[in-house]
Amino acid sequence: MTRLLPPEWAPQDWLWIGFPHEEAEWPGVIARAQEQIAAYANAVAESGQEVRLLVRDAANEARAKSLVSAGVTLERRRYGDIWIRDTGPLTVIDAGERRALRFGFNGWGGKYLMDGDREIGADIARDAGLPVEEHEWILEGGAIDVDGAGHLVTTAQCVPNANRNADFSCEDAAARMREAFGVDDVIWLGDGLVNDHTDGHVDNLARFVAPNALALPVPSGADDPNAGVYADARARIGKTNLSLFDVPSPGRITMGDEVVPASYMNFAITNALVVVPTYGSVHDAEAVSAIAELFPGRETIGLQADAVLAGGGSFHCASMQMPSEPD
């Protein structure tokens, strides 16, 4: 195998993070969303890792500058949504060198397409000095997770969805993912979280925490809206040879009358930290502790992300790591 998509716990050179700029996306809470993203950027920078915070314009840059520490680098860019996990580059190691992969992007199945979202991934990859390999089929980075040992996990709800790749079966999608990312085994889960506008991104559901090891939420309370989703995923994982670790669910989290896809699984792994989004749930501390046990070599912290979630995602969605080149 000459191509590898490194797992997130592999060494990183820096972390890109998107900074909220569109009031309509966070009505009434954009200031808090900006503060929560800034806290995330500051925590990673203070751990000793380079952070490149994307800002949209002069006013957005000034707001970010007022919130972040001197260790955070601001990069003014043309981007729409802050979800760099989905619009940013997926960097593989190919024959010992880094290469950025860019896939088609249609606004999460035609739901949300903002100015710059189709271009930002290639732009920041080229400015980082990476060759860019274009793929026409549609894929967002949050739809997949890898363990560096030949496994990739995804959901059947997303990549072969008719709103993305209408002519794909799961077998077609798996073949393309094996080729693009250098994996041997594609593990299919079913649906993602209830009301997740990404159509089932796996980074809200199940995450690799080590080679051959997946973490998955367990329902919190009888009214957990995702109890059936978790049970189905657990049954599917049980048919594999992967080890399975439990993490609490935040339970039923609502904004107004709507259940929102709050998930502790949207944690971000950096060189020294694991940053877990929290939502004001009684399960927050328990979840941070459970995830900390899975990453004994890193400090694990919880940071409030309820306002960020109002825009449709959390810390993992809002960032993309640059893996280090192998020695």
C-alpha positions as CSV (number, residue, x, y, z in Angstrom):
1,M,0.0,0.0,0.0
2,T,1.6,3.3,-1.1
3,R,-1.2,5.6,-0.1
4,L,-2.4,6.3,3.4
5,L,-5.0,8.7,4.9
6,P,-3.4,9.2,8.3
7,P,-5.7,8.8,11.3
8,E,-6.4,12.0,13.2
9,W,-4.1,11.0,16.1
10,A,-1.0,10.9,13.7
11,P,1.4,13.8,14.1
12,Q,0.0,17.1,12.7
13,D,1.8,20.2,11.4
14,W,-1.1,22.6,12.0
15,L,-4.9,22.8,12.3
16,W,-7.1,24.9,10.1
17,I,-10.3,26.2,11.9
18,G,-13.1,28.2,10.3
19,F,-14.4,31.3,12.1
20,P,-18.1,32.2,12.0
21,H,-18.9,35.2,9.9
22,E,-22.5,34.8,8.5
23,E,-25.1,36.3,10.9
24,A,-28.0,34.4,9.1
25,E,-26.4,31.1,10.0
26,W,-26.2,31.8,13.7
27,P,-29.2,34.2,14.3
28,G,-29.0,35.7,17.7
29,V,-26.0,33.5,18.8
30,I,-23.2,34.4,16.3
31,A,-21.2,36.3,19.0
32,R,-21.3,33.3,21.3
33,A,-20.4,30.9,18.4
34,Q,-17.4,33.1,17.6
35,E,-16.4,33.0,21.3
36,Q,-16.7,29.2,21.4
37,I,-14.6,28.7,18.2
38,A,-12.0,31.2,19.5
39,A,-11.8,29.2,22.8
40,Y,-11.2,26.1,20.7
41,A,-8.5,27.8,18.7
42,N,-6.8,29.2,21.8
43,A,-6.8,25.9,23.6
44,V,-5.0,24.2,20.6
45,A,-2.5,27.0,20.2
46,E,-1.7,27.1,23.9
47,S,-1.0,23.4,23.7
48,G,1.9,24.2,21.4
49,Q,0.3,23.4,18.0
50,E,0.0,25.9,15.1
51,V,-3.5,27.1,14.4
52,R,-4.6,28.8,11.2
53,L,-7.9,30.5,11.8
54,L,-9.8,31.3,8.6
55,V,-11.5,34.7,8.6
56,R,-13.7,36.1,5.8
57,D,-13.2,39.9,5.7
58,A,-11.7,42.8,7.6
59,A,-14.6,43.1,10.1
60,N,-14.5,39.3,10.7
61,E,-10.8,39.4,11.2
62,A,-11.0,42.3,13.7
63,R,-13.6,40.3,15.7
64,A,-11.4,37.2,15.7
65,K,-8.3,39.2,16.7
66,S,-10.2,40.5,19.7
67,L,-10.9,36.9,20.9
68,V,-7.8,34.8,20.1
69,S,-4.3,34.7,21.6
70,A,-1.2,35.8,19.8
71,G,-0.5,32.1,19.1
72,V,-3.3,31.9,16.6
73,T,-2.6,32.9,13.0
74,L,-5.4,34.6,11.1
75,E,-5.8,33.9,7.4
76,R,-8.2,36.0,5.4
77,R,-10.0,33.6,3.0
78,R,-13.0,33.4,0.7
79,Y,-15.1,30.7,2.4
80,G,-18.8,30.3,3.2
81,D,-19.6,27.8,5.9
82,I,-17.0,27.2,8.6
83,W,-17.2,23.5,8.3
84,I,-13.6,23.0,7.0
85,R,-13.8,19.3,7.8
86,D,-16.1,19.0,4.8
87,T,-14.9,21.7,2.4
88,G,-11.1,21.5,3.3
89,P,-8.5,19.2,1.8
90,L,-8.2,15.6,2.8
91,T,-4.4,15.0,2.9
92,V,-3.0,11.6,2.1
93,I,0.6,10.3,2.2
94,D,1.3,9.0,-1.2
95,A,4.6,7.3,-1.9
96,G,6.0,9.2,1.1
97,E,4.8,12.7,0.2
98,R,1.7,14.6,1.0
99,R,-1.1,15.1,-1.5
100,A,-4.4,16.9,-1.1
101,L,-7.5,15.3,-2.3
102,R,-10.5,17.4,-3.4
103,F,-13.9,16.0,-4.1
104,G,-17.1,17.4,-5.5
105,F,-19.1,19.5,-3.1
106,N,-22.8,20.3,-3.5
107,G,-23.7,21.9,-0.2
108,W,-24.5,18.7,1.7
109,G,-26.9,17.3,-0.9
110,G,-28.1,20.7,-2.2
111,K,-29.1,22.1,1.1
112,Y,-26.5,24.9,1.8
113,L,-24.1,26.2,-0.7
114,M,-22.3,29.4,0.1
115,D,-19.8,31.5,-1.7
116,G,-16.3,30.0,-1.6
117,D,-17.2,26.6,-0.3
118,R,-16.3,24.8,-3.5
119,E,-12.9,26.5,-3.8
120,I,-11.6,26.9,-0.2
121,G,-10.2,23.3,0.0
122,A,-8.0,23.6,-3.1
123,D,-7.0,27.2,-2.3
124,I,-5.6,26.4,1.2
125,A,-4.0,23.2,-0.1
126,R,-2.2,24.9,-2.9
127,D,-1.1,27.7,-0.6
128,A,0.3,25.1,1.7
129,G,2.4,23.8,-1.2
130,L,0.5,20.6,-1.8
131,P,-0.3,19.0,-5.1
132,V,-4.1,18.8,-5.5
133,E,-5.8,15.7,-6.9
134,E,-9.3,16.3,-8.0
135,H,-12.2,13.8,-7.8
136,E,-15.5,14.5,-9.4
137,W,-17.7,12.4,-7.1
138,I,-19.1,14.0,-4.0
139,L,-17.6,13.4,-0.5
140,E,-17.3,15.5,2.6
141,G,-14.6,14.8,5.1
142,G,-17.0,14.3,8.0
143,A,-18.6,11.4,6.2
144,I,-15.6,9.2,6.8
145,D,-13.1,8.2,9.6
146,V,-10.0,6.0,9.3
147,D,-7.8,4.1,11.7
148,G,-4.6,4.0,9.8
149,A,-4.7,0.2,9.8
150,G,-6.7,-0.3,6.7
151,H,-10.2,0.5,8.0
152,L,-12.6,3.2,7.0
153,V,-16.0,3.7,8.6
154,T,-18.9,5.6,7.0
155,T,-22.7,5.5,6.8
156,A,-24.9,4.2,4.1
157,Q,-27.1,7.4,4.5
158,C,-24.5,9.7,3.1
159,V,-22.0,9.0,0.3
160,P,-24.4,6.8,-1.8
161,N,-27.3,9.2,-1.1
162,A,-29.2,10.1,-4.3
163,N,-28.6,13.8,-3.4
164,R,-24.9,13.3,-3.7
165,N,-23.9,10.3,-5.9
166,A,-27.2,9.1,-7.4
167,D,-25.7,6.4,-9.5
168,F,-23.6,4.9,-6.7
169,S,-24.3,1.7,-4.8
170,C,-22.5,1.1,-1.5
171,E,-20.2,-1.3,-3.5
172,D,-19.4,1.5,-5.9
173,A,-18.7,4.0,-3.2
174,A,-16.6,1.5,-1.2
175,A,-14.4,0.8,-4.3
176,R,-13.8,4.5,-4.8
177,M,-13.0,5.1,-1.2
178,R,-10.6,2.2,-1.1
179,E,-8.7,3.6,-4.1
180,A,-8.7,7.2,-2.9
181,F,-7.6,6.6,0.7
182,G,-5.6,3.4,0.5
183,V,-7.9,1.5,2.8
184,D,-8.7,-2.2,2.7
185,D,-12.0,-2.4,4.5
186,V,-15.0,-0.1,4.3
187,I,-17.3,-0.5,7.3
188,W,-20.9,0.5,6.6
189,L,-23.1,1.8,9.4
190,G,-26.7,2.8,8.7
191,D,-28.2,6.2,9.4
192,G,-26.6,9.1,11.3
193,L,-28.1,11.2,14.0
194,V,-31.7,12.5,13.9
195,N,-32.0,15.9,12.2
196,D,-28.4,15.9,11.1
197,H,-28.5,18.0,7.9
198,T,-25.3,16.3,6.7
199,D,-27.3,13.1,6.0
200,G,-25.5,11.0,8.5
201,H,-21.9,12.1,8.8
202,V,-20.1,9.4,10.8
203,D,-18.1,12.0,12.8
204,N,-21.2,12.6,14.8
205,L,-21.8,8.9,15.4
206,A,-18.8,6.6,15.6
207,R,-15.1,7.5,15.7
208,F,-11.9,5.5,15.6
209,V,-9.8,6.0,18.7
210,A,-7.0,3.6,17.9
211,P,-6.2,1.1,15.3
212,N,-9.0,-1.5,15.1
213,A,-11.0,0.4,17.8
214,L,-14.2,2.4,17.5
215,A,-16.0,4.5,20.0
216,L,-19.8,4.7,19.9
217,P,-22.4,6.5,22.1
218,V,-24.8,4.8,24.4
219,P,-28.3,6.2,24.9
220,S,-28.7,8.6,27.9
221,G,-32.3,8.4,29.1
222,A,-35.4,6.8,27.8
223,D,-36.1,9.8,25.6
224,D,-32.7,9.8,23.8
225,P,-33.7,10.5,20.2
226,N,-30.9,8.5,18.8
227,A,-31.3,5.3,20.7
228,G,-32.3,3.3,17.6
229,V,-29.4,4.8,15.6
230,Y,-26.9,3.7,18.2
231,A,-28.4,0.2,18.5
232,D,-28.3,-0.3,14.8
233,A,-24.6,0.9,14.6
234,R,-23.7,-1.3,17.6
235,A,-25.2,-4.4,15.8
236,R,-23.3,-3.6,12.6
237,I,-20.0,-3.1,14.5
238,G,-20.6,-6.3,16.3
239,K,-20.3,-8.2,13.0
240,T,-16.7,-6.9,12.6
241,N,-13.5,-7.7,14.4
242,L,-13.2,-4.1,15.8
243,S,-13.1,-3.4,19.5
244,L,-15.9,-1.2,20.7
245,F,-15.8,1.5,23.4
246,D,-18.8,3.3,25.0
247,V,-19.2,7.0,25.3
248,P,-22.3,8.6,26.8
249,S,-24.7,10.5,24.6
250,P,-25.7,14.0,25.6
251,G,-29.3,12.8,25.5
252,R,-32.2,14.8,24.2
253,I,-30.9,18.3,23.3
254,T,-33.3,20.8,21.7
255,M,-33.3,24.3,20.3
256,G,-36.8,25.6,20.5
257,D,-39.0,22.6,19.6
258,E,-36.4,20.9,17.4
259,V,-34.2,18.0,18.5
260,V,-30.6,18.9,17.4
261,P,-27.8,16.5,16.5
262,A,-25.6,17.1,19.6
263,S,-22.8,14.6,19.9
264,Y,-19.7,14.2,22.0
265,M,-18.3,12.2,19.1
266,N,-17.5,15.4,17.3
267,F,-14.4,15.7,19.4
268,A,-11.2,16.9,17.7
269,I,-7.8,15.1,18.2
270,T,-4.7,17.4,18.0
271,N,-1.1,16.7,18.9
272,A,-1.5,17.3,22.6
273,L,-5.2,17.7,23.2
274,V,-8.5,16.1,22.6
275,V,-11.2,18.8,22.6
276,V,-14.7,17.5,23.4
277,P,-17.8,19.7,22.6
278,T,-20.2,20.1,25.5
279,Y,-23.8,21.3,25.5
280,G,-24.8,22.0,29.0
281,S,-26.0,18.4,29.5
282,V,-25.8,16.6,32.8
283,H,-23.7,14.0,30.9
284,D,-21.0,16.5,29.8
285,A,-18.4,15.6,32.5
286,E,-19.0,11.9,32.2
287,A,-18.5,12.0,28.5
288,V,-15.2,14.0,28.7
289,S,-14.0,11.6,31.3
290,A,-14.9,8.6,29.1
291,I,-13.1,10.1,26.1
292,A,-10.1,10.9,28.2
293,E,-9.7,7.3,29.1
294,L,-9.4,6.5,25.3
295,F,-6.5,8.9,24.8
296,P,-4.1,8.5,27.8
297,G,-1.3,10.2,26.0
298,R,-3.2,13.5,25.5
299,E,-5.0,16.0,27.7
300,T,-8.7,15.8,27.1
301,I,-10.8,19.0,27.7
302,G,-14.5,19.9,27.3
303,L,-15.4,23.2,25.8
304,Q,-18.9,24.6,25.4
305,A,-20.2,24.3,21.8
306,D,-24.0,24.8,22.0
307,A,-23.8,28.1,20.0
308,V,-21.6,26.5,17.4
309,L,-24.1,23.7,17.1
310,A,-26.8,26.2,16.2
311,G,-25.0,26.6,12.9
312,G,-25.1,22.9,12.2
313,G,-21.9,21.3,13.5
314,S,-19.2,21.3,16.2
315,F,-15.4,21.4,16.8
316,H,-14.5,18.5,14.6
317,C,-16.7,19.8,11.7
318,A,-15.1,23.3,12.0
319,S,-11.5,22.1,11.6
320,M,-9.1,20.1,9.5
321,Q,-5.6,18.9,10.4
322,M,-2.5,19.0,8.2
323,P,-0.8,15.6,8.8
324,S,3.0,15.8,9.1
325,E,5.1,14.3,6.4
326,P,6.8,11.0,7.3
327,D,10.5,11.2,8.3
